[in-house]
């Protein structure tokens, strides 16, 4: 599930519940098969944006933020609590006191801020970041945690595990009451008999380019998930994925560039390496 090599600077702790990844579908037929496989008459499904960021698990005890863990291997994650405290829209305290609360979401950087950061690096003759996700991952794991404060990161929540939170609607209410921003809900709720609504939405633009470009940060798909927590528990999970949710992945963004020149470089061993000089091209909010 996308684990990174462990850094001795960050200690590893177990998640309260496994932080699983999502299984993927890539077309409407696969999506429909997943809905049918639920074997539930008129399942209530929520459709949310799938942000292309770095997942974070926030643990609150008696209303206080006590730990922030990366996804890690899904069972355990690295403790980045000091860094997380300096990220925008991560509250240090909750307005309610209901024991242990687990809030999960994505750490992100807006496309505007990411492009500005890369432009300033390029102007200074420094190496730029390959993509926003790599930038966020490195910023979240700064050994000098104070540097994270100036990395212009933000947090968007997608789930809450707490007492008296029984559905996605309850999650949204909790997040709003406690100062979190949540990922955008694309289609608030839809029944199986209204699956055509989802199909119509996805057919507007097979690559969803126009929809993706409307966002202030990168998204790479949509998440379809069962609204009821009770039904989620009944459906359960595999060792890797929850059965009650699926990710509809957008096709990769593409762009056409021009090969301006080829420069041959000679390495220290005499090996010749061709380096392509290509015209910059704007692809999905980023100049490549």
NORUR-V108504 format. One record per residue. N is the residue number from 1. NEAR is the number of other C-alpha atoms within 10 Angstrom. Layout:
n: [N:N]
near: [NEAR:NEAR]
This chain:
n: [1:2:3:4:5:6:7:8:9:10:11:12:13:14:15:16:17:18:19:20:21:22:23:24:25:26:27:28:29:30:31:32:33:34:35:36:37:38:39:40:41:42:43:44:45:46:47:48:49:50:51:52:53:54:55:56:57:58:59:60:61:62:63:64:65:66:67:68:69:70:71:72:73:74:75:76:77:78:79:80:81:82:83:84:85:86:87:88:89:90:91:92:93:94:95:96:97:98:99:100:101:102:103:104:105:106:107:108:109:110:111:112:113:114:115:116:117:118:119:120:121:122:123:124:125:126:127:128:129:130:131:132:133:134:135:136:137:138:139:140:141:142:143:144:145:146:147:148:149:150:151:152:153:154:155:156:157:158:159:160:161:162:163:164:165:166:167:168:169:170:171:172:173:174:175:176:177:178:179:180:181:182:183:184:185:186:187:188:189:190:191:192:193:194:195:196:197:198:199:200:201:202:203:204:205:206:207:208:209:210:211:212:213:214:215:216:217:218:219:220:221:222:223:224:225:226:227:228:229:230:231:232:233:234:235:236:237:238:239:240:241:242:243:244:245:246:247:248:249:250:251:252:253:254:255:256:257:258:259:260:261:262:263:264:265:266:267:268:269:270:271:272:273:274:275:276:277:278:279:280:281:282:283:284:285:286:287:288]
near: [14:9:12:12:8:12:11:8:12:16:12:17:16:17:21:14:11:17:24:18:19:17:15:17:18:13:15:14:10:13:20:14:11:17:21:13:10:14:10:12:10:13:20:16:23:21:23:20:23:22:24:17:23:19:22:26:24:23:21:22:16:14:19:18:21:16:18:25:24:27:26:24:18:19:15:19:25:24:23:24:21:19:20:28:20:22:20:16:18:21:20:13:16:20:12:12:13:14:12:17:22:19:20:23:22:21:26:28:23:17:19:12:16:23:19:12:16:21:15:12:14:13:10:9:9:11:10:15:16:11:16:22:19:13:21:23:16:12:21:27:22:16:16:10:17:13:14:22:16:10:19:17:22:18:25:23:24:24:19:22:18:16:10:10:17:16:18:21:14:15:22:20:11:20:19:11:12:15:14:21:17:20:18:16:16:15:15:14:18:18:14:17:10:11:15:12:14:16:15:10:13:18:12:11:11:12:17:17:16:12:12:19:15:10:15:14:20:24:18:19:22:20:22:23:22:23:24:19:16:11:16:17:12:10:17:11:14:9:9:14:18:20:20:23:25:22:22:24:18:20:14:9:13:12:10:9:12:10:9:9:12:12:9:12:12:10:9:7:6:8:9:11:12:11:11:12:12:13:12:13:14:12:14:19:19:17:12:14]
